[in-house]
Amino acid sequence: MKMMFLLLALAAGTISFYVAASEDADHAEIRDLVKKGQILPLESIMLQFPEKQYGKLLDLEVEREHGTIVYEFEFLRSDGLIVQIEVDARNGKILRQEIED
């Protein structure tokens, strides 16, 4: 239900971004970093992952890894495989991509 709300809210543009933050990166910190221009907003990152190519968004988390804020996405592709992608929040570069069977 939360994911459906997230997807509807993102599609409608009613929220700027949603994060399931790790214990060391909370909502306020993420918003502050975006506001200061230190990390990219979720909307900018999501443009890299069109649903036709990557599938449906299943999960989104924001974590701090080795001092870097990382957006972690999980997509369900049309072939039934799940793709996990980690993106550097500062510049939008893909750090890791993994396909689960």
N, C-alpha and C positions, 0 to 999 in steps of 0.2 A: 504494500500500500504506500509506504514512504517513497519507494522508487517511482511509482506511478505519479505521485504528487510532484516529485522532483522533475520528471520528464515533462509533465504538463506545465509546470511553472517555468522551466527553461524554455519550452516552446513558446509560451505566452510572453516571455521576457519579463515576468513579474519578480524574479529574483536575480541578483547579480551573479551569485554562485552559491553552491552548497558543498560542504565538505564533511566527510566523516573523518575527523581529525584524530591523529595519534595523540598520545598523552602529552607530547611535548610541542605540538603545533595546534593551538586552539583557534576557534573562529575569529576572535578579536585580533589575534596576531596575523592571521592570513589576510583579513580585511585591511589591516594596517599596512602590511607589506605590499598589497595590491595598490592601495591608495598612494603610497610613496613611490610606486613604480619599480620596486625591487623585484617583484615577481609579476608574471602575466596573469590577467584574469582568466578564469575558467573558460569564458566564452571564446577568447582568442585561441586557446589550446584546442577546444572542441572543434573548431573549424578544420583542423587537420585530420579529423576522423569522421568523414561522412558515413552515415548509416548504410548507404548502398555498398560501400567498400568494406567497412569494418563490422557492421551488424549493429545489434541493439546493445545499448549500454546497460550492463547488469549491476556494476558496482563502481564506486568512485571513492578513493581515499586520498588524504593528503598526509604525507609523513615527512619527517626530517631524517635524511640519511647522510651521515658524515657531514653535517652542517648545511646540507642543501635541501631545500624544500622540493619535494617530488610529488607530482600528481600521478596516482596509480589508477589506471582504468582497467575494467574487465568487460569485454564485449562478447556477445553470442553471435557468431557468424551464421549465415544462412545454411551452411553445411553442417551445423550442429557443434562445431568446435568452438572452444572458448579461447580468446586471445587476451593475454595480460600485457599491458604496455605501461612502462614507467617513463615519465616525461619530466625533464628539468623545468621547474616552474619559472626560472629566471629567463630562459631563452627559448623554450618550447622544443628543445631537441630531445629526440627519443633516446633514452638511456638503455632501455632493455625492452625486448619484445619476445614473448614466449607463447607458444600454442600448447594448450592442454588437450589431451584426447578425452 
